[in-house]
Amino acid sequence: MDLPYPYYRLQADGPNETGFGLLVHIEEGAGGPLPGMTTQGVLDSLRALLEGTGGTVTTTLALYAITTTDNPS
């Protein structure tokens, strides 16, 4: 599956090999994000939702992006 960059992989793991793997692409509108929201805030909310309150779920978040470097000759 090809996703546009940048995208995030959010993995939530619980006991006995249960869990969710989410691939998330967040694109802000031309005028910016929704009022009072940020990309990081959305990701934090998703993590909190998946972790719940039981303490048995852990989450990891990875960002996949293409970067360029200037290599003068």
mmJSON file of the N, C-alpha and C atoms, coordinates in Angstrom:
{"data_MODEL":{"atom_site":{
"group_PDB":["ATOM","ATOM","ATOM","ATOM","ATOM","ATOM","ATOM","ATOM","ATOM","ATOM","ATOM","ATOM","ATOM","ATOM","ATOM","ATOM","ATOM","ATOM","ATOM","ATOM","ATOM","ATOM","ATOM","ATOM","ATOM","ATOM","ATOM","ATOM","ATOM","ATOM","ATOM","ATOM","ATOM","ATOM","ATOM","ATOM","ATOM","ATOM","ATOM","ATOM","ATOM","ATOM","ATOM","ATOM","ATOM","ATOM","ATOM","ATOM","ATOM","ATOM","ATOM","ATOM","ATOM","ATOM","ATOM","ATOM","ATOM","ATOM","ATOM","ATOM","ATOM","ATOM","ATOM","ATOM","ATOM","ATOM","ATOM","ATOM","ATOM","ATOM","ATOM","ATOM","ATOM","ATOM","ATOM","ATOM","ATOM","ATOM","ATOM","ATOM","ATOM","ATOM","ATOM","ATOM","ATOM","ATOM","ATOM","ATOM","ATOM","ATOM","ATOM","ATOM","ATOM","ATOM","ATOM","ATOM","ATOM","ATOM","ATOM","ATOM","ATOM","ATOM","ATOM","ATOM","ATOM","ATOM","ATOM","ATOM","ATOM","ATOM","ATOM","ATOM","ATOM","ATOM","ATOM","ATOM","ATOM","ATOM","ATOM","ATOM","ATOM","ATOM","ATOM","ATOM","ATOM","ATOM","ATOM","ATOM","ATOM","ATOM","ATOM","ATOM","ATOM","ATOM","ATOM","ATOM","ATOM","ATOM","ATOM","ATOM","ATOM","ATOM","ATOM","ATOM","ATOM","ATOM","ATOM","ATOM","ATOM","ATOM","ATOM","ATOM","ATOM","ATOM","ATOM","ATOM","ATOM","ATOM","ATOM","ATOM","ATOM","ATOM","ATOM","ATOM","ATOM","ATOM","ATOM","ATOM","ATOM","ATOM","ATOM","ATOM","ATOM","ATOM","ATOM","ATOM","ATOM","ATOM","ATOM","ATOM","ATOM","ATOM","ATOM","ATOM","ATOM","ATOM","ATOM","ATOM","ATOM","ATOM","ATOM","ATOM","ATOM","ATOM","ATOM","ATOM","ATOM","ATOM","ATOM","ATOM","ATOM","ATOM","ATOM","ATOM","ATOM","ATOM","ATOM","ATOM","ATOM","ATOM","ATOM","ATOM","ATOM","ATOM","ATOM","ATOM","ATOM","ATOM","ATOM"],
"id":[1,2,3,4,5,6,7,8,9,10,11,12,13,14,15,16,17,18,19,20,21,22,23,24,25,26,27,28,29,30,31,32,33,34,35,36,37,38,39,40,41,42,43,44,45,46,47,48,49,50,51,52,53,54,55,56,57,58,59,60,61,62,63,64,65,66,67,68,69,70,71,72,73,74,75,76,77,78,79,80,81,82,83,84,85,86,87,88,89,90,91,92,93,94,95,96,97,98,99,100,101,102,103,104,105,106,107,108,109,110,111,112,113,114,115,116,117,118,119,120,121,122,123,124,125,126,127,128,129,130,131,132,133,134,135,136,137,138,139,140,141,142,143,144,145,146,147,148,149,150,151,152,153,154,155,156,157,158,159,160,161,162,163,164,165,166,167,168,169,170,171,172,173,174,175,176,177,178,179,180,181,182,183,184,185,186,187,188,189,190,191,192,193,194,195,196,197,198,199,200,201,202,203,204,205,206,207,208,209,210,211,212,213,214,215,216,217,218,219],
"type_symbol":["N","C","C","N","C","C","N","C","C","N","C","C","N","C","C","N","C","C","N","C","C","N","C","C","N","C","C","N","C","C","N","C","C","N","C","C","N","C","C","N","C","C","N","C","C","N","C","C","N","C","C","N","C","C","N","C","C","N","C","C","N","C","C","N","C","C","N","C","C","N","C","C","N","C","C","N","C","C","N","C","C","N","C","C","N","C","C","N","C","C","N","C","C","N","C","C","N","C","C","N","C","C","N","C","C","N","C","C","N","C","C","N","C","C","N","C","C","N","C","C","N","C","C","N","C","C","N","C","C","N","C","C","N","C","C","N","C","C","N","C","C","N","C","C","N","C","C","N","C","C","N","C","C","N","C","C","N","C","C","N","C","C","N","C","C","N","C","C","N","C","C","N","C","C","N","C","C","N","C","C","N","C","C","N","C","C","N","C","C","N","C","C","N","C","C","N","C","C","N","C","C","N","C","C","N","C","C","N","C","C","N","C","C","N","C","C","N","C","C"],
"label_atom_id":["N","CA","C","N","CA","C","N","CA","C","N","CA","C","N","CA","C","N","CA","C","N","CA","C","N","CA","C","N","CA","C","N","CA","C","N","CA","C","N","CA","C","N","CA","C","N","CA","C","N","CA","C","N","CA","C","N","CA","C","N","CA","C","N","CA","C","N","CA","C","N","CA","C","N","CA","C","N","CA","C","N","CA","C","N","CA","C","N","CA","C","N","CA","C","N","CA","C","N","CA","C","N","CA","C","N","CA","C","N","CA","C","N","CA","C","N","CA","C","N","CA","C","N","CA","C","N","CA","C","N","CA","C","N","CA","C","N","CA","C","N","CA","C","N","CA","C","N","CA","C","N","CA","C","N","CA","C","N","CA","C","N","CA","C","N","CA","C","N","CA","C","N","CA","C","N","CA","C","N","CA","C","N","CA","C","N","CA","C","N","CA","C","N","CA","C","N","CA","C","N","CA","C","N","CA","C","N","CA","C","N","CA","C","N","CA","C","N","CA","C","N","CA","C","N","CA","C","N","CA","C","N","CA","C","N","CA","C","N","CA","C","N","CA","C","N","CA","C","N","CA","C","N","CA","C"],
"label_alt_id":[null,null,null,null,null,null,null,null,null,null,null,null,null,null,null,null,null,null,null,null,null,null,null,null,null,null,null,null,null,null,null,null,null,null,null,null,null,null,null,null,null,null,null,null,null,null,null,null,null,null,null,null,null,null,null,null,null,null,null,null,null,null,null,null,null,null,null,null,null,null,null,null,null,null,null,null,null,null,null,null,null,null,null,null,null,null,null,null,null,null,null,null,null,null,null,null,null,null,null,null,null,null,null,null,null,null,null,null,null,null,null,null,null,null,null,null,null,null,null,null,null,null,null,null,null,null,null,null,null,null,null,null,null,null,null,null,null,null,null,null,null,null,null,null,null,null,null,null,null,null,null,null,null,null,null,null,null,null,null,null,null,null,null,null,null,null,null,null,null,null,null,null,null,null,null,null,null,null,null,null,null,null,null,null,null,null,null,null,null,null,null,null,null,null,null,null,null,null,null,null,null,null,null,null,null,null,null,null,null,null,null,null,null,null,null,null,null,null,null],
"label_comp_id":["MET","MET","MET","ASP","ASP","ASP","LEU","LEU","LEU","PRO","PRO","PRO","TYR","TYR","TYR","PRO","PRO","PRO","TYR","TYR","TYR","TYR","TYR","TYR","ARG","ARG","ARG","LEU","LEU","LEU","GLN","GLN","GLN","ALA","ALA","ALA","ASP","ASP","ASP","GLY","GLY","GLY","PRO","PRO","PRO","ASN","ASN","ASN","GLU","GLU","GLU","THR","THR","THR","GLY","GLY","GLY","PHE","PHE","PHE","GLY","GLY","GLY","LEU","LEU","LEU","LEU","LEU","LEU","VAL","VAL","VAL","HIS","HIS","HIS","ILE","ILE","ILE","GLU","GLU","GLU","GLU","GLU","GLU","GLY","GLY","GLY","ALA","ALA","ALA","GLY","GLY","GLY","GLY","GLY","GLY","PRO","PRO","PRO","LEU","LEU","LEU","PRO","PRO","PRO","GLY","GLY","GLY","MET","MET","MET","THR","THR","THR","THR","THR","THR","GLN","GLN","GLN","GLY","GLY","GLY","VAL","VAL","VAL","LEU","LEU","LEU","ASP","ASP","ASP","SER","SER","SER","LEU","LEU","LEU","ARG","ARG","ARG","ALA","ALA","ALA","LEU","LEU","LEU","LEU","LEU","LEU","GLU","GLU","GLU","GLY","GLY","GLY","THR","THR","THR","GLY","GLY","GLY","GLY","GLY","GLY","THR","THR","THR","VAL","VAL","VAL","THR","THR","THR","THR","THR","THR","THR","THR","THR","LEU","LEU","LEU","ALA","ALA","ALA","LEU","LEU","LEU","TYR","TYR","TYR","ALA","ALA","ALA","ILE","ILE","ILE","THR","THR","THR","THR","THR","THR","THR","THR","THR","ASP","ASP","ASP","ASN","ASN","ASN","PRO","PRO","PRO","SER","SER","SER"],
"label_asym_id":["A","A","A","A","A","A","A","A","A","A","A","A","A","A","A","A","A","A","A","A","A","A","A","A","A","A","A","A","A","A","A","A","A","A","A","A","A","A","A","A","A","A","A","A","A","A","A","A","A","A","A","A","A","A","A","A","A","A","A","A","A","A","A","A","A","A","A","A","A","A","A","A","A","A","A","A","A","A","A","A","A","A","A","A","A","A","A","A","A","A","A","A","A","A","A","A","A","A","A","A","A","A","A","A","A","A","A","A","A","A","A","A","A","A","A","A","A","A","A","A","A","A","A","A","A","A","A","A","A","A","A","A","A","A","A","A","A","A","A","A","A","A","A","A","A","A","A","A","A","A","A","A","A","A","A","A","A","A","A","A","A","A","A","A","A","A","A","A","A","A","A","A","A","A","A","A","A","A","A","A","A","A","A","A","A","A","A","A","A","A","A","A","A","A","A","A","A","A","A","A","A","A","A","A","A","A","A","A","A","A","A","A","A","A","A","A","A","A","A"],
"label_entity_id":["1","1","1","1","1","1","1","1","1","1","1","1","1","1","1","1","1","1","1","1","1","1","1","1","1","1","1","1","1","1","1","1","1","1","1","1","1","1","1","1","1","1","1","1","1","1","1","1","1","1","1","1","1","1","1","1","1","1","1","1","1","1","1","1","1","1","1","1","1","1","1","1","1","1","1","1","1","1","1","1","1","1","1","1","1","1","1","1","1","1","1","1","1","1","1","1","1","1","1","1","1","1","1","1","1","1","1","1","1","1","1","1","1","1","1","1","1","1","1","1","1","1","1","1","1","1","1","1","1","1","1","1","1","1","1","1","1","1","1","1","1","1","1","1","1","1","1","1","1","1","1","1","1","1","1","1","1","1","1","1","1","1","1","1","1","1","1","1","1","1","1","1","1","1","1","1","1","1","1","1","1","1","1","1","1","1","1","1","1","1","1","1","1","1","1","1","1","1","1","1","1","1","1","1","1","1","1","1","1","1","1","1","1","1","1","1","1","1","1"],
"label_seq_id":[1,1,1,2,2,2,3,3,3,4,4,4,5,5,5,6,6,6,7,7,7,8,8,8,9,9,9,10,10,10,11,11,11,12,12,12,13,13,13,14,14,14,15,15,15,16,16,16,17,17,17,18,18,18,19,19,19,20,20,20,21,21,21,22,22,22,23,23,23,24,24,24,25,25,25,26,26,26,27,27,27,28,28,28,29,29,29,30,30,30,31,31,31,32,32,32,33,33,33,34,34,34,35,35,35,36,36,36,37,37,37,38,38,38,39,39,39,40,40,40,41,41,41,42,42,42,43,43,43,44,44,44,45,45,45,46,46,46,47,47,47,48,48,48,49,49,49,50,50,50,51,51,51,52,52,52,53,53,53,54,54,54,55,55,55,56,56,56,57,57,57,58,58,58,59,59,59,60,60,60,61,61,61,62,62,62,63,63,63,64,64,64,65,65,65,66,66,66,67,67,67,68,68,68,69,69,69,70,70,70,71,71,71,72,72,72,73,73,73],
"pdbx_PDB_ins_code":[null,null,null,null,null,null,null,null,null,null,null,null,null,null,null,null,null,null,null,null,null,null,null,null,null,null,null,null,null,null,null,null,null,null,null,null,null,null,null,null,null,null,null,null,null,null,null,null,null,null,null,null,null,null,null,null,null,null,null,null,null,null,null,null,null,null,null,null,null,null,null,null,null,null,null,null,null,null,null,null,null,null,null,null,null,null,null,null,null,null,null,null,null,null,null,null,null,null,null,null,null,null,null,null,null,null,null,null,null,null,null,null,null,null,null,null,null,null,null,null,null,null,null,null,null,null,null,null,null,null,null,null,null,null,null,null,null,null,null,null,null,null,null,null,null,null,null,null,null,null,null,null,null,null,null,null,null,null,null,null,null,null,null,null,null,null,null,null,null,null,null,null,null,null,null,null,null,null,null,null,null,null,null,null,null,null,null,null,null,null,null,null,null,null,null,null,null,null,null,null,null,null,null,null,null,null,null,null,null,null,null,null,null,null,null,null,null,null,null],
"Cartn_x":[0.839,0.0,0.892,0.628,1.389,0.595,1.22,0.614,1.444,0.782,1.568,2.37,3.54,4.393,4.028,4.208,4.593,3.375,3.649,2.588,3.138,2.228,2.581,2.109,2.861,2.427,2.26,1.044,0.727,0.393,1.18,1.003,0.565,-0.548,-1.043,-1.026,-0.296,-0.155,-0.679,-1.466,-2.016,-1.52,-2.127,-1.722,-2.095,-1.36,-1.658,-1.648,-0.732,-0.535,-1.747,-2.594,-3.72,-3.288,-3.974,-3.635,-4.143,-3.725,-4.076,-2.816,-2.74,-1.724,-2.441,-2.175,-2.831,-1.802,-2.111,-1.319,-2.139,-1.547,-2.296,-1.57,-2.304,-1.795,-2.648,-2.019,-2.739,-2.321,-3.298,-3.029,-3.863,-3.224,-3.932,-4.512,-5.674,-6.311,-5.506,-5.915,-5.189,-5.099,-6.104,-6.096,-5.514,-4.959,-4.385,-5.288,-4.951,-5.745,-7.043,-7.877,-9.096,-8.736,-9.583,-9.283,-9.023,-7.943,-7.599,-6.999,-6.706,-6.138,-4.804,-3.947,-2.677,-2.509,-1.602,-1.305,-0.884,-0.005,0.461,-0.691,-1.6,-2.748,-3.645,-3.86,-4.662,-3.973,-2.666,-1.928,-1.955,-1.796,-1.855,-3.22,-4.284,-5.635,-5.847,-5.34,-5.44,-4.698,-3.509,-2.738,-3.489,-4.045,-4.777,-5.998,-6.701,-7.867,-7.476,-6.4,-5.968,-5.385,-4.675,-4.067,-5.113,-6.208,-7.256,-6.746,-7.435,-7.072,-6.601,-6.603,-6.244,-4.761,-3.934,-2.492,-1.892,-2.681,-2.145,-1.783,-2.107,-1.834,-0.692,0.264,1.351,1.276,1.676,1.658,3.045,3.327,4.534,4.111,4.812,4.484,5.747,5.644,6.774,6.328,7.178,6.932,7.757,7.111,7.796,7.712,8.862,8.906,10.102,10.008,11.127,11.852,13.143,13.942,15.027,15.424,16.502,17.631,18.81,19.963,20.682,21.25,22.003,23.438,23.884,25.234,25.981,26.557,27.246,28.471,28.661,29.796,31.075],
"Cartn_y":[-1.161,0.0,1.234,2.129,3.373,4.5,5.181,6.348,7.572,8.732,9.95,10.277,10.847,11.235,12.632,12.984,12.107,11.329,10.179,9.441,8.84,8.406,7.893,6.457,5.653,4.31,4.302,4.061,3.986,2.541,1.949,0.55,0.503,-0.179,-0.366,-1.856,-2.231,-3.64,-3.886,-4.938,-5.328,-6.706,-7.299,-8.631,-9.701,-10.796,-11.952,-11.617,-10.752,-10.398,-9.754,-9.109,-8.379,-6.954,-6.299,-4.905,-4.39,-3.175,-2.502,-1.893,-1.866,-1.1,-0.112,1.162,2.194,2.928,3.133,4.002,5.26,6.407,7.657,8.702,9.282,10.427,11.619,12.645,13.841,14.984,15.552,16.67,17.853,18.957,20.154,20.857,21.493,22.234,23.46,24.096,25.262,26.377,26.502,27.548,27.091,25.888,25.349,24.289,23.802,22.756,23.333,22.461,22.908,23.793,24.743,25.633,24.86,25.212,24.583,23.204,22.747,21.406,21.489,20.515,20.381,18.924,18.667,17.285,16.48,17.055,16.338,16.078,17.031,16.853,15.713,15.589,14.483,13.149,13.089,11.853,11.509,12.51,12.275,11.746,12.282,11.819,10.375,10.026,8.631,7.688,8.096,7.266,7.081,8.165,8.093,7.191,7.277,6.431,4.955,4.636,3.242,2.717,3.568,3.125,2.904,3.66,3.498,3.78,3.219,3.477,2.228,1.08,-0.163,-0.372,0.344,0.205,-1.02,-1.782,-2.991,-2.787,-1.61,-1.332,-0.332,-0.62,0.314,0.732,1.954,2.438,2.913,2.765,3.328,4.112,5.193,6.056,6.286,6.081,6.319,7.237,8.166,9.079,8.616,8.514,8.177,9.387,9.933,11.137,11.055,11.773,11.889,13.183,13.086,14.289,14.394,15.594,15.823,16.556,16.349,17.073,17.741,18.892,19.641,19.13,18.603,18.07,18.851,20.008,20.817,20.093,20.242,19.575,20.354],
"Cartn_z":[0.0,0.0,0.0,-0.915,-1.0,-0.367,0.557,1.186,0.833,0.722,0.504,1.763,1.556,2.679,3.142,4.366,5.463,5.97,6.56,7.223,8.501,9.344,10.659,10.785,11.513,11.876,13.388,13.827,15.239,15.56,16.421,16.807,18.261,18.519,19.875,20.173,21.196,21.55,22.946,23.077,24.366,24.75,25.747,26.19,25.152,25.171,24.316,22.828,22.401,21.0,20.345,21.133,20.556,20.264,19.374,19.125,17.807,17.504,16.262,15.668,14.354,13.643,12.741,12.93,12.129,11.29,10.018,9.153,8.96,9.28,9.299,8.45,7.523,6.766,7.167,7.709,8.139,7.225,6.565,5.668,6.11,6.414,6.837,5.614,5.807,4.729,4.336,3.26,2.747,3.779,4.637,5.656,6.975,7.006,8.234,8.835,10.026,10.664,11.239,11.775,12.438,13.627,13.961,15.078,16.372,17.038,18.303,18.191,16.974,16.799,16.069,16.354,15.658,15.251,14.352,13.975,15.197,16.015,17.207,18.173,18.296,19.173,18.725,17.415,16.882,17.18,16.957,17.235,18.723,19.576,21.023,21.436,20.847,21.166,20.728,19.56,19.097,20.04,20.448,21.385,22.694,23.231,24.491,24.358,23.24,23.0,22.996,22.307,22.207,23.518,24.249,25.51,26.594,26.547,27.54,28.943,29.929,31.319,32.046,31.387,32.065,32.266,31.528,31.687,31.029,30.267,29.638,28.171,27.617,26.212,26.11,25.232,24.959,23.494,23.217,21.844,21.44,20.163,19.57,18.337,18.076,16.957,16.141,14.832,13.938,12.808,12.445,11.332,10.143,9.0,7.756,6.843,6.484,5.663,4.722,3.651,2.715,3.041,3.238,3.484,2.43,2.185,1.229,1.933,1.455,1.982,0.828,1.11,0.107,0.12,-0.982,-1.084,-2.163,-1.788,-2.809,-3.355,-4.624,-5.289,-5.132],
"occupancy":[1.0,1.0,1.0,1.0,1.0,1.0,1.0,1.0,1.0,1.0,1.0,1.0,1.0,1.0,1.0,1.0,1.0,1.0,1.0,1.0,1.0,1.0,1.0,1.0,1.0,1.0,1.0,1.0,1.0,1.0,1.0,1.0,1.0,1.0,1.0,1.0,1.0,1.0,1.0,1.0,1.0,1.0,1.0,1.0,1.0,1.0,1.0,1.0,1.0,1.0,1.0,1.0,1.0,1.0,1.0,1.0,1.0,1.0,1.0,1.0,1.0,1.0,1.0,1.0,1.0,1.0,1.0,1.0,1.0,1.0,1.0,1.0,1.0,1.0,1.0,1.0,1.0,1.0,1.0,1.0,1.0,1.0,1.0,1.0,1.0,1.0,1.0,1.0,1.0,1.0,1.0,1.0,1.0,1.0,1.0,1.0,1.0,1.0,1.0,1.0,1.0,1.0,1.0,1.0,1.0,1.0,1.0,1.0,1.0,1.0,1.0,1.0,1.0,1.0,1.0,1.0,1.0,1.0,1.0,1.0,1.0,1.0,1.0,1.0,1.0,1.0,1.0,1.0,1.0,1.0,1.0,1.0,1.0,1.0,1.0,1.0,1.0,1.0,1.0,1.0,1.0,1.0,1.0,1.0,1.0,1.0,1.0,1.0,1.0,1.0,1.0,1.0,1.0,1.0,1.0,1.0,1.0,1.0,1.0,1.0,1.0,1.0,1.0,1.0,1.0,1.0,1.0,1.0,1.0,1.0,1.0,1.0,1.0,1.0,1.0,1.0,1.0,1.0,1.0,1.0,1.0,1.0,1.0,1.0,1.0,1.0,1.0,1.0,1.0,1.0,1.0,1.0,1.0,1.0,1.0,1.0,1.0,1.0,1.0,1.0,1.0,1.0,1.0,1.0,1.0,1.0,1.0,1.0,1.0,1.0,1.0,1.0,1.0,1.0,1.0,1.0,1.0,1.0,1.0],
"B_iso_or_equiv":[0.0,0.0,0.0,0.0,0.0,0.0,0.0,0.0,0.0,0.0,0.0,0.0,0.0,0.0,0.0,0.0,0.0,0.0,0.0,0.0,0.0,0.0,0.0,0.0,0.0,0.0,0.0,0.0,0.0,0.0,0.0,0.0,0.0,0.0,0.0,0.0,0.0,0.0,0.0,0.0,0.0,0.0,0.0,0.0,0.0,0.0,0.0,0.0,0.0,0.0,0.0,0.0,0.0,0.0,0.0,0.0,0.0,0.0,0.0,0.0,0.0,0.0,0.0,0.0,0.0,0.0,0.0,0.0,0.0,0.0,0.0,0.0,0.0,0.0,0.0,0.0,0.0,0.0,0.0,0.0,0.0,0.0,0.0,0.0,0.0,0.0,0.0,0.0,0.0,0.0,0.0,0.0,0.0,0.0,0.0,0.0,0.0,0.0,0.0,0.0,0.0,0.0,0.0,0.0,0.0,0.0,0.0,0.0,0.0,0.0,0.0,0.0,0.0,0.0,0.0,0.0,0.0,0.0,0.0,0.0,0.0,0.0,0.0,0.0,0.0,0.0,0.0,0.0,0.0,0.0,0.0,0.0,0.0,0.0,0.0,0.0,0.0,0.0,0.0,0.0,0.0,0.0,0.0,0.0,0.0,0.0,0.0,0.0,0.0,0.0,0.0,0.0,0.0,0.0,0.0,0.0,0.0,0.0,0.0,0.0,0.0,0.0,0.0,0.0,0.0,0.0,0.0,0.0,0.0,0.0,0.0,0.0,0.0,0.0,0.0,0.0,0.0,0.0,0.0,0.0,0.0,0.0,0.0,0.0,0.0,0.0,0.0,0.0,0.0,0.0,0.0,0.0,0.0,0.0,0.0,0.0,0.0,0.0,0.0,0.0,0.0,0.0,0.0,0.0,0.0,0.0,0.0,0.0,0.0,0.0,0.0,0.0,0.0,0.0,0.0,0.0,0.0,0.0,0.0],
"pdbx_formal_charge":[null,null,null,null,null,null,null,null,null,null,null,null,null,null,null,null,null,null,null,null,null,null,null,null,null,null,null,null,null,null,null,null,null,null,null,null,null,null,null,null,null,null,null,null,null,null,null,null,null,null,null,null,null,null,null,null,null,null,null,null,null,null,null,null,null,null,null,null,null,null,null,null,null,null,null,null,null,null,null,null,null,null,null,null,null,null,null,null,null,null,null,null,null,null,null,null,null,null,null,null,null,null,null,null,null,null,null,null,null,null,null,null,null,null,null,null,null,null,null,null,null,null,null,null,null,null,null,null,null,null,null,null,null,null,null,null,null,null,null,null,null,null,null,null,null,null,null,null,null,null,null,null,null,null,null,null,null,null,null,null,null,null,null,null,null,null,null,null,null,null,null,null,null,null,null,null,null,null,null,null,null,null,null,null,null,null,null,null,null,null,null,null,null,null,null,null,null,null,null,null,null,null,null,null,null,null,null,null,null,null,null,null,null,null,null,null,null,null,null],
"auth_seq_id":[1,1,1,2,2,2,3,3,3,4,4,4,5,5,5,6,6,6,7,7,7,8,8,8,9,9,9,10,10,10,11,11,11,12,12,12,13,13,13,14,14,14,15,15,15,16,16,16,17,17,17,18,18,18,19,19,19,20,20,20,21,21,21,22,22,22,23,23,23,24,24,24,25,25,25,26,26,26,27,27,27,28,28,28,29,29,29,30,30,30,31,31,31,32,32,32,33,33,33,34,34,34,35,35,35,36,36,36,37,37,37,38,38,38,39,39,39,40,40,40,41,41,41,42,42,42,43,43,43,44,44,44,45,45,45,46,46,46,47,47,47,48,48,48,49,49,49,50,50,50,51,51,51,52,52,52,53,53,53,54,54,54,55,55,55,56,56,56,57,57,57,58,58,58,59,59,59,60,60,60,61,61,61,62,62,62,63,63,63,64,64,64,65,65,65,66,66,66,67,67,67,68,68,68,69,69,69,70,70,70,71,71,71,72,72,72,73,73,73],
"auth_comp_id":["MET","MET","MET","ASP","ASP","ASP","LEU","LEU","LEU","PRO","PRO","PRO","TYR","TYR","TYR","PRO","PRO","PRO","TYR","TYR","TYR","TYR","TYR","TYR","ARG","ARG","ARG","LEU","LEU","LEU","GLN","GLN","GLN","ALA","ALA","ALA","ASP","ASP","ASP","GLY","GLY","GLY","PRO","PRO","PRO","ASN","ASN","ASN","GLU","GLU","GLU","THR","THR","THR","GLY","GLY","GLY","PHE","PHE","PHE","GLY","GLY","GLY","LEU","LEU","LEU","LEU","LEU","LEU","VAL","VAL","VAL","HIS","HIS","HIS","ILE","ILE","ILE","GLU","GLU","GLU","GLU","GLU","GLU","GLY","GLY","GLY","ALA","ALA","ALA","GLY","GLY","GLY","GLY","GLY","GLY","PRO","PRO","PRO","LEU","LEU","LEU","PRO","PRO","PRO","GLY","GLY","GLY","MET","MET","MET","THR","THR","THR","THR","THR","THR","GLN","GLN","GLN","GLY","GLY","GLY","VAL","VAL","VAL","LEU","LEU","LEU","ASP","ASP","ASP","SER","SER","SER","LEU","LEU","LEU","ARG","ARG","ARG","ALA","ALA","ALA","LEU","LEU","LEU","LEU","LEU","LEU","GLU","GLU","GLU","GLY","GLY","GLY","THR","THR","THR","GLY","GLY","GLY","GLY","GLY","GLY","THR","THR","THR","VAL","VAL","VAL","THR","THR","THR","THR","THR","THR","THR","THR","THR","LEU","LEU","LEU","ALA","ALA","ALA","LEU","LEU","LEU","TYR","TYR","TYR","ALA","ALA","ALA","ILE","ILE","ILE","THR","THR","THR","THR","THR","THR","THR","THR","THR","ASP","ASP","ASP","ASN","ASN","ASN","PRO","PRO","PRO","SER","SER","SER"],
"auth_asym_id":["A","A","A","A","A","A","A","A","A","A","A","A","A","A","A","A","A","A","A","A","A","A","A","A","A","A","A","A","A","A","A","A","A","A","A","A","A","A","A","A","A","A","A","A","A","A","A","A","A","A","A","A","A","A","A","A","A","A","A","A","A","A","A","A","A","A","A","A","A","A","A","A","A","A","A","A","A","A","A","A","A","A","A","A","A","A","A","A","A","A","A","A","A","A","A","A","A","A","A","A","A","A","A","A","A","A","A","A","A","A","A","A","A","A","A","A","A","A","A","A","A","A","A","A","A","A","A","A","A","A","A","A","A","A","A","A","A","A","A","A","A","A","A","A","A","A","A","A","A","A","A","A","A","A","A","A","A","A","A","A","A","A","A","A","A","A","A","A","A","A","A","A","A","A","A","A","A","A","A","A","A","A","A","A","A","A","A","A","A","A","A","A","A","A","A","A","A","A","A","A","A","A","A","A","A","A","A","A","A","A","A","A","A","A","A","A","A","A","A"],
"auth_atom_id":["N","CA","C","N","CA","C","N","CA","C","N","CA","C","N","CA","C","N","CA","C","N","CA","C","N","CA","C","N","CA","C","N","CA","C","N","CA","C","N","CA","C","N","CA","C","N","CA","C","N","CA","C","N","CA","C","N","CA","C","N","CA","C","N","CA","C","N","CA","C","N","CA","C","N","CA","C","N","CA","C","N","CA","C","N","CA","C","N","CA","C","N","CA","C","N","CA","C","N","CA","C","N","CA","C","N","CA","C","N","CA","C","N","CA","C","N","CA","C","N","CA","C","N","CA","C","N","CA","C","N","CA","C","N","CA","C","N","CA","C","N","CA","C","N","CA","C","N","CA","C","N","CA","C","N","CA","C","N","CA","C","N","CA","C","N","CA","C","N","CA","C","N","CA","C","N","CA","C","N","CA","C","N","CA","C","N","CA","C","N","CA","C","N","CA","C","N","CA","C","N","CA","C","N","CA","C","N","CA","C","N","CA","C","N","CA","C","N","CA","C","N","CA","C","N","CA","C","N","CA","C","N","CA","C","N","CA","C","N","CA","C","N","CA","C","N","CA","C","N","CA","C","N","CA","C"],
"pdbx_PDB_model_num":[1,1,1,1,1,1,1,1,1,1,1,1,1,1,1,1,1,1,1,1,1,1,1,1,1,1,1,1,1,1,1,1,1,1,1,1,1,1,1,1,1,1,1,1,1,1,1,1,1,1,1,1,1,1,1,1,1,1,1,1,1,1,1,1,1,1,1,1,1,1,1,1,1,1,1,1,1,1,1,1,1,1,1,1,1,1,1,1,1,1,1,1,1,1,1,1,1,1,1,1,1,1,1,1,1,1,1,1,1,1,1,1,1,1,1,1,1,1,1,1,1,1,1,1,1,1,1,1,1,1,1,1,1,1,1,1,1,1,1,1,1,1,1,1,1,1,1,1,1,1,1,1,1,1,1,1,1,1,1,1,1,1,1,1,1,1,1,1,1,1,1,1,1,1,1,1,1,1,1,1,1,1,1,1,1,1,1,1,1,1,1,1,1,1,1,1,1,1,1,1,1,1,1,1,1,1,1,1,1,1,1,1,1,1,1,1,1,1,1]
}}}
